[in-house]
Amino acid sequence: MSTAIATFATLPIYDFPDAREVTDAWWRGLARHLVAAGVGTPFPALLREGDLIGQWQSPSLLISQTCGYLATHELRSHVTPVAVPHCAAPGCDGPNYASAILVPADHPGLDLADFRGSRAAYSRAYSHAGYNAFRSIVAPLADGQAFFASVLASDSHVASIAAIASGRADIATVDCVVHAFVARWQPAMLTGTRILGYTPTAPAPPYVAPINADAVTIRRLQTALTAAMADDTLAECRDALFLAGFSAPIAGQYDVILDRAATAIASGYPVLR
């Protein structure tokens, strides 16, 4: 890094509790390839404690994964995408992913319009999959008015799933990769829910480095990720984490997230309501 020494790494976006041993094994393999690529000396375990926003804003961060909405908004002047993951989960297509529109299994609704006046849940307002994508599909139907009877801030995609399953909410958009993690590791959590459909896709949550990472460092990070994807000893980790590949980010690739936010706001639907 050009102005700070990297001292920690985080991979919080898909750090599903039941899969943490696998995530740690993936990190150990990736860290080994980072050293081989010349990024630095061996790195410690993933940091899991503390303020995520503050960590993403720290110039001492080595590498992390963050939401595309944060990368294009609050963190725009703090991080730079270095790789776009390709995930092998229902709702994903190459470097793109979608949100599963989750509803109660016994709700008679067949499309989004049937949920007017229902109870919505979202993960966090800075989540593309849990909020921005949700707002963008509701906006054309809302005509600038409140669409839902109530809106619940659940604080996470898993909590949104729980809100649907428990009957506290009628509809939510859930990151399709998180949904796949739950289906694989905790399938009972999905009892009483069904997928109504999927939102339009957007680039997957990027792996990022601090904004001040120089071109050499970024190339080395990308080299390490490429090597980790080709490492046969990490194949089981990748499969368990739904990792199918990485591609280098393209200029303007994440603008679709900005566009969907701007379109909803311009149509008179700035907040999910």
N, C-alpha and C positions, 0 to 999 in steps of 0.2 A: 504494500500500500504506500501511497506517496507521502502521507502525512501522519500515519499512525501504524503501530505494530499490531497485527491481528492477534487477538488473544482468546477469542471464543467463537463458537459456531452454534447455531440453532436450526432446528428443522421442525417447527411447531405446527405447520398447517395440517399435516396428516399424522401427527404423533399420537395415534390411537392407543389408549392405555394398554389394551390387551396385546398390542403388537410392538410394545416398546423394546423388547429383546431383539426383535427383527430390525427395528429402526436403529438400535445401537450397533448391531452387526453391520448394517449398511454404512453407518457413519464410520466405523472402524476401517472398513474396506476403502471407503472414499478418502478418509484421512491418509491412508497408506499411499494412495495414488496421488494425493495432493503433495506429499513429500517427494514422491518420485518425479512429479512434474516441476519441482523446484519452488513450490509456494513457500515452504518454510520447514521448520522442525516438527516432530510429531506433536499433534494437537490433543488436548484433553477431551474428556467426554462432552457430549452435547450439553449446553446450558439449558436447564428447564425451569429455573426459578427466576423470579423478578419480573419487571415490567417489559412486556414484549415491545411496545412502541419505543420505549427508551433503548432497548437493545437494537432494534432495527435502525435507530437513528445514530447509533454509536459508530464512530470511525474505527473503533477497535474490532468490529465484527469482521470475521473472515468470510463466511458464507452463511446464507440462510434461505428460507423460502417464505414468501409473503403473499398475501392476497393481491390480485391484479388491481383491485380498486384502490387499495392503499398505495400500491406502487405508482398509480397514476394521480393520486390525490395527496394525502397527508405525507407520504414518504417520497414524493417525487424529487425533492431536493436532497434526499438522504441516501437513496439506494439506486442501483442501476441493475437491470436484468442481465444475467450472464447466460442463462439457459432456460428453455421452456420445456418442461417435462411432457412426455407423451404417456398417458395413463391407459391401462388396459382394464377399463371398467365400463359397464353400461352407461351410455350417455356421453362417452368420450370419443373423439375422432382425431387421431394424430395429436397435434399440439393443442387441440381445443377440448374443452369440457363444457358440461351443461349442469343445470340444477334439476334434480328430480322434483316434480311438483307432487308433494305428498299430501294425501287426504285420508280420512278414515275409511276403512274397508267397506263399511256399511252405508256410507254416504251415497245417495242416488245420483249425485252430480256427474255429468259426462264430460263437461268442459268447464273452463275457467268462469264463464259467465254464470254458471249455475251456483257459484259460490258468492255472489253478491249478497251482502248482508250477513256473511258468516264471520267466524272469528279467525283471524290470521295470527301466525307466529313468525318471527324472523330471528336470526341468530344475533347479528350486530349490525348497526347502521353502516359500518365501514366494510361490510362483506359484500363482494359482488354477487356470489352465489346465493347468499341468504337474504340480501336486501335489494341491491341494485338491479339484479336480474328479475327479481320479484316485482319491483316497482315498474320496470320497463314493460312487463307483459300485462300489468293491471291498468297502466295509464291509458291505453286506447279505449278501454271499457269504462273508465271512471268518469270521463267527460269533465274533469276538473273537480269532481265531487268526491266525498268519502265513499269508498266502495265496500269497506268492511264495517261490521258492527263494532268490532274491537280489534286492537292490534297488540300483541304480546311480544315484548323483547325477551327472548329466551336465554340469550348470552352464548349459545353455541349451536352448531348444527345438530349435535346429538341431543341437546335439550329440546330443540324444535321437534325432533322425531318423538321424544318422550311426551311432548305436549299433545301431539296428534294421537299417539297410542293411548294416552290416559284420558282423552276426551276434553282436554282443556283448550284445544284449538281445532279448527276444521281444515286448515290449509297452511302449508309452509313450502318454501323452496329450500331444498337441501343439496349441498354440493354432492354431485353424483359419486365422487370418489369416497367421500365420507359415508354415503349410503352403502357403498360396496364394502367398506370396512365393517360397518355394523352387520351387514348381511353375512359376512364371512366369520366374524369373531363373536358377535352377540346377536344372532338371528332372532332370538325371542323378543328383542326390543322392537322388532318390526311387526309383531303380532297386532292385528287390528288396524293396520295401515295398508295403503296401496298407492302405487304411482299413477297419477292421473295423466301425466305426460312429462315432457322435458322442455325447459326454456331453450331459446336459441343459444348456440355455443359461443364461447369467447375463449381467448387464449388462457391456458391453464395457469394457476398460480406459479410465478417464476421463481427460480433460484436466483438470488440477488447477492450483490457485494456492495460495500459502501460506494457512494457516488464518487469518492476520490480515488477509487481503484484505478491504477494506470492500465494501459492497453496490454502490457506484458503480463500483469497479474491476471487480467481477465482471460487472456489466452491460456494461461496455465490452469486456471480454474476449469475452463472448458475442456482442456486436455485431460485433466483428472476425471471429470465426469464421463467423458467418452471412454476412458480406460476402465472406469468402474463398471460401465454398462457392458463392456466386452469381457469382463473378468468372470470366468466360469465359476469361481468359488463364491461369487455373490449372486448367482442365478436364483437360488431359492429366496434370498432376501428380496430381490427385485420382484419376483413373482408374488410374494406375500404382500408387498407394498404396492402392487399394481403398476410398477414402473416398467414401461416398454421401451423407453428411449428418451433422448433429449435432442433439441435442435437449438441452434443459435438464434437469439431474438432478432427480428427484422424491424427496422426503423418504422415506427408508427403502428406496430402490430397490436399494441394494447389500446389504441385509440378507440376501438369499438366500445370499450367500457366507458370511456368519456362520452362517446356519442349517445349511448343508451341513457346515461344519466341526463345529458343535456336535452334529449328529446322528451323524456318524461317531465322534466322541469318546464320546458317550453309549452307542453300541453296542459299545464296547470296542475300537475300532480307531483309536486316536489318531495313530498314525504308519503310513505306508505300509510294509507288511512282508509 
